[in-house]
Amino acid sequence: MQTATREEVLEALFRDELPRQGEWDAAGYLWLTDATNRLIEFTDGHIEVLPMLTYKHQIILRFMLFAFIAEVEPPGRVIFAALRLYLNDTKYREPDLLLLLDAQDPRNQDRYWHGADLVLEVVSPDDPQRDLVQKRRDYAEAGIPEYWIVNPLDETITVLALRDGVYAAHGIFARGAQATSALIPSFAVAVSDVFDAR
């Protein structure tokens, strides 16, 4: 499928020509997301339009982005949403933050990344289980070594490290603690600073 314009996507919507839920494929998903400016994820034939990010979500994400950039660039690369992340042929996610320890890593592609060394999600209040359960499973199945869950709902940061194909808690960090990385031993961030960011 070739890249569509926004007008072509709108016309397809009005003509009811888009696939039904359960009938989407990766090519259709990529076609749709190339022409829109929304966060949309793809899982097993279904697309999910994610909610617009709030100010608080963006401020937390910005704080984490700058902290990771200061630690890993160069030689690494840190990117924030929206960039599609290929997990497998039936699953694409759009994490809030993606990190590669080496910017020259061949997974670093222009249209979407073919994996990451670390992903981070700021929990959205509309559906916390998406970040806490579903994405935890998805990222582990894709072999992503580390997953950070920044949860403004209870003001914790959970850092999960992949061990034998499943995530184990490296740590669950609350206010007053320093959240650390198993993947990047020199990295630490004060949890209170993350949630007090302005």
C-alpha positions in Angstrom: 0.0 0.0 0.0 1.3 3.4 -0.8 1.2 6.4 1.5 -2.2 8.1 1.7 -3.0 11.8 2.1 -5.2 12.9 5.0 -7.9 13.6 2.4 -7.7 10.1 1.1 -8.1 8.7 4.6 -11.1 10.9 5.3 -12.7 9.9 2.0 -12.2 6.2 2.9 -13.7 6.8 6.3 -16.8 8.4 4.8 -17.2 5.7 2.1 -16.9 3.1 4.9 -14.0 1.4 3.0 -11.6 1.0 5.9 -11.2 -2.5 7.3 -13.4 -3.5 10.3 -11.8 -4.3 13.7 -10.1 -7.6 13.5 -9.5 -7.3 9.7 -6.6 -4.8 9.7 -3.2 -5.9 8.6 0.2 -4.3 9.0 0.1 -2.7 5.6 -3.2 -1.1 6.3 -2.1 0.1 9.7 1.0 1.7 8.3 -1.0 3.3 5.5 -3.4 4.8 8.0 -0.7 6.0 10.4 1.3 7.6 7.6 -1.6 9.9 6.9 -2.8 10.8 10.4 -1.4 12.8 13.3 -2.9 10.6 16.0 -1.2 7.9 18.2 -2.6 4.6 16.8 -1.5 1.1 17.8 -2.0 -2.2 16.0 -2.6 -5.5 17.6 -3.8 -8.7 16.0 -6.0 -7.2 13.3 -7.3 -4.3 15.6 -6.3 -0.7 15.7 -6.6 1.4 18.8 -6.6 5.2 18.7 -4.8 6.4 21.9 -6.0 9.4 23.9 -4.4 12.8 23.3 -1.6 13.3 25.8 -2.3 15.6 28.7 0.0 18.4 29.9 1.0 16.4 33.0 1.8 13.4 30.8 3.9 15.6 28.4 5.8 17.2 31.3 6.7 13.9 32.8 7.7 12.5 29.4 9.9 15.6 28.7 11.7 15.2 32.0 12.4 11.6 31.3 13.5 12.3 27.8 16.0 14.9 28.8 17.3 12.6 31.6 17.9 9.7 29.3 19.4 11.9 26.5 21.9 13.3 29.0 22.9 9.7 29.9 23.1 7.9 26.6 23.6 10.4 23.8 26.0 9.9 22.2 26.5 7.0 21.3 22.8 6.1 21.9 19.6 7.5 20.6 16.4 8.4 22.6 13.2 9.2 20.8 9.8 10.2 22.1 6.3 9.6 20.8 5.1 9.3 18.2 7.3 6.8 16.5 6.0 3.3 15.7 7.7 0.3 17.2 7.5 -3.0 15.3 7.1 -5.9 17.8 6.1 -8.6 15.3 4.1 -8.9 12.1 0.8 -8.4 13.9 1.8 -5.8 16.5 3.0 -2.2 16.5 3.1 0.0 19.5 3.9 3.7 19.9 5.8 4.0 23.3 6.1 7.3 25.0 9.9 6.9 24.8 12.2 4.5 22.9 15.9 4.1 23.5 18.8 2.4 21.7 22.2 2.2 23.3 23.8 2.6 19.8 22.3 5.1 17.3 23.9 3.0 14.5 21.9 0.0 15.6 20.2 -1.4 12.4 16.8 -1.4 14.3 16.9 2.4 14.1 14.8 2.9 10.9 13.1 6.0 9.6 9.5 4.8 9.3 9.4 2.7 12.5 12.0 1.0 14.8 12.4 -2.7 14.6 13.0 -3.0 18.3 14.5 -1.1 21.2 16.8 -1.6 24.2 14.4 0.3 26.5 10.9 1.6 26.3 9.0 3.8 28.7 5.3 4.4 29.1 3.6 7.1 31.2 0.4 5.4 32.4 -2.7 6.9 30.9 -5.7 7.3 33.2 -8.2 6.2 30.5 -6.9 2.5 30.6 -4.1 1.8 33.0 -4.1 -1.9 32.2 -2.9 -1.1 28.7 0.5 0.0 30.1 0.6 -2.1 33.2 -0.5 -5.5 31.7 -0.9 -5.5 28.0 2.3 -3.6 27.0 4.3 -5.4 29.6 3.4 -8.7 27.9 3.9 -7.3 24.4 7.3 -5.8 25.1 8.5 -8.9 26.9 7.4 -11.1 23.9 9.3 -8.7 21.6 12.5 -9.2 23.6 12.9 -5.6 24.8 15.4 -5.8 27.6 14.0 -3.0 29.8 10.5 -1.5 30.3 9.9 1.6 32.5 6.4 2.2 33.7 6.0 5.8 35.0 2.7 5.9 36.9 1.3 9.3 37.9 -1.7 7.6 39.4 0.3 6.2 42.3 3.5 8.2 41.7 5.7 5.2 41.2 8.2 4.2 38.6 8.5 0.4 37.9 11.6 -0.7 36.1 11.3 -4.2 34.6 14.2 -6.2 33.3 13.8 -9.1 30.8 15.0 -12.4 32.3 14.4 -15.7 30.4 11.7 -14.1 28.2 9.7 -12.5 31.0 9.9 -9.3 33.0 11.1 -9.3 36.5 11.0 -6.2 38.7 14.4 -4.5 38.9 12.6 -2.1 41.3 9.4 -0.3 42.1 10.4 3.2 43.1 8.3 5.7 45.0 8.8 9.3 46.1 12.1 9.8 48.0 13.8 7.0 46.1 16.1 7.0 43.0 14.8 5.0 40.1 17.6 3.0 38.5 18.2 1.0 35.4 19.4 -2.6 35.1 20.5 -1.9 31.5 22.3 1.4 32.2 23.9 1.0 35.7 25.0 4.6 35.8 21.5 6.0 35.3 19.3 7.2 38.1 16.5 9.7 38.5 14.8 11.0 41.6 11.2 9.9 41.5 10.0 13.1 43.3 11.7 15.2 40.6 9.8 13.3 37.9 6.4 13.8 39.4 7.1 17.4 40.5 8.4 18.4 37.1 6.8 21.6 35.8 
